[in-house]
Amino acid sequence: MKNIIFAGVGGQGVILASKILMEVAHHKGYDVKESEVHGMAQRGGSVDTHVRYGETVYSPLIGEGTADFIVSFELLESIRKLNFLAPGGYLLVNRLHIDPSTVEAGLAEYPTDLEQWIKQNIQNQVIVDTKEILREIGNAKTLNLVMLGLLSNFLEFNDTEWRDAIKKLVKPRFLDSNLHAFTSGRALYRKE
């Protein structure tokens, strides 16, 4: 059984990333379940999905302390989901920070030491900076595929299986940039 949480904010493509993972796992013959939490997604609020796959999956929800992977598209969102990380689980984090509404309204400050705290307190963590890749691709909306590419290094599916799922779920006019993003994310782990 694999338990994976994708976390980000509205507009980052969290749900599409989970759908692609579900397609890959289902195609490989696994039982797959998913749960989505949209929150205030339309206004840049938190969005997360739970994806579970294995021989038999009874519930789509991942319990606290049982996530094998948390894939966070934004730094603060990774901290919000830490209670789900299993001992020995991996935290994959994009260095990007997006101010939540309380920070934008001047009611709070964005924490400045999150990355340092993660490095000191989370044994299995990979923090990446996706800015250069997204600039090269020319489409910030491919962040989800960059992070999915990063995650793919840790899962049992091969490159062809991933690409087939992406081709099935991404609109043709966005396919090339999304495949490029996935490949770049896959290569990111070897660079870091």
Secondary structure, DSSP 8 states (H G I E B T S, - for coil): -EEEEEEEETTS-HHHHHHHHHHHHHHTT-EEEEEEE-TTGGGT-EEEEEEEEES----S---TT-EEEEEESSHHHHHHTGGGEEEEEEEEEE------HHHHTTSS---S-HHHHHHHH-SSEEEE--HHHHHHHT-GGGHHHHHHHHHHTTSS--HHHHHHHHHHHS-GGGHHHHHHHHHHHHHHHHH-
